[in-house]
Amino acid sequence: MLILQTLLWQDELRDPGDLAPSTPVTDRELERAEVLIRELTGIDVGEVHDEYAHALEQLVDVKITGGELAGPAEAAPSLDLMAALGESVRAAKRAHRRPCRS
């Protein structure tokens, strides 16, 4: 059975029910399907982690046990976009004014 959507997490998989083919799938077909999936995706599933699900599980555990929640991580200082844009424009003007050397 081929699935036309990329599924990353175990909880996204569902039992296909009666959608399975009526003829048995051979070992050779399964091996080729695994090779095809590995080659097309280029993703090692063992290296992929669902950080959101992990954080959610920790939150639920803390709520169940009645423990204290850790505060949010300190945010990085925000970038002044207008200042960055202004500096970019000034740098472009300086580069444009320089005479070309041949």
Secondary structure, DSSP 8 states (H G I E B T S, - for coil): ---SS---SGGG----GGGS-SS---HHHHHHHHHHHHHHH---GGG---HHHHHHHHHHHHHHHT--------------HHHHHHHHHHHHHHHHHS----
